[in-house]
Amino acid sequence: MTTANKLGRRDALKWLGLGGMALSLVGCQSVNAADTIKMGVTGRPRTLDPGRATDALSSRLNRLLYQALIDFNDASQPQPALADWQMLTSTHYQFTLRQPLARFHHDQPLHAQDVVATYQRVLDADFGSPHRGNLRNIASVELDNELQVSFKLHQPDPLFVSRLSLGILPADLIAKGHNFGQSPVGSGPMRFISSNEQGVVLQRQDGIEVQFIVVTDALVRVLKLVRGELDLIQNDLSPELVAYCQQHPALKVAWQAGSNFAYIGMNMSDPLLANPLLRQAIAMGIDRQAIVNAMFKGQARLAGALLPPEHWAGHGGLTGVAYDPDQAAAFISQLRQQQAVPSSGLLPLSFKTSSDPTRIRIATLYQAQLRAVGIDLRIQSYDWGTFYSDIVQGRFQLFSLAWVGIKSPDIFDYVFASHALPPSGANRGRYQSERADELIIKAGQSSDLATQAYYYRALQAHLADDLPVIPLWYENQYVVSAQNILGYQLHSDGRYDSLVQVTKNFTKSA
């Protein structure tokens, strides 16, 4: 049993130095084996099958295990990865594999037939892939030769290439019904070694093992990092723990501007929240910058739209609703006069969040700020599974979540289109807007990216006025690591790609 497991939570805080004890409690640090890098994670990936994965951790590990036809640059524009492409007609794209050919981890070369098999598998309704809807415009995937494959579409789609981010699987194993979720075989920079309740082990091409070790409690993750039982942690710590890590002589913290979009969602089918004055009052009653300063120590930037401004379709002129508690209170009074809300007392509204301590604390800040404008925010926190199920089922008035790793602006069709109600999409707030639908359609039908960007920016401006969700901020990414971890580069979407080349300096220090 480790020291972290033996200590109670209060004693552990004191041991860390958070209870007033000196930071110098830790003396000589243990040194990990030279062939292992250990990363602490909050839980297990749901699946290592790229045809089924949707959660952030699974997607990040799958980037290490598999390669895709395309990747994205810093502006979220598609770039060649495994293949180059040509648009032969508006509904016919041909992809040519780059040489030398990639090789799968079972030592077979990656050919065009593997691409065909991968996409046909996901398009098969019986397989039940969550990615099938995003690829529904594909009429056929055809083998041209060993190096070339053709995608033929039902109708033109200028965003089509950006949809082809699936990890490619070997056709021979697909034909055998191989279970990629439990035993992945890809062509990525790491190969699968093992997986169990304690975590996942991958191996780099240089023989270094990268272990993703499940430690659900944030405090225990930091204890293990201090003890040398972990080498690094990325995100998912409380502000106090991050501040502690920044002061600890054995640790270091690096930051990177983030692109993950945090927001407050609202149930537009709720008779109270259907009123735009109430949505405006809620938005104006929340001091986002004060929360960023208090909870993230300034390590976040205010958001005005789902896409960050550096995205090729981002809207740099949107920064969100300005804090104006006096106007918020005036809107609540106006609603009372219109008899749209109760005529006296605080207006009760339910807010659902996960049981993560940081998210609960942020919710209490919303609660205090909104009370000052006449709203009684009643916080309900649940374990992640219950919370997420309630959101998908529409059992909420208000909630808070984040969209992670968004690259393609077709996310707007998935999140805000009238037809995208769950389970057909992620329009969890039951938003219905003819204007939004019109702009989504016009963007999707535009023949060039410049015109698409114009319509997507107009859509984001409309959403900023209509407020089906309240944009909050883009939280910065951070990594906490031992001092001997070198070369770890953060990315705005939180991917783990730098684990491919990160190194350790094994000079022992006391």
Disulfide bonds with the S-S distance in Angstrom:
none
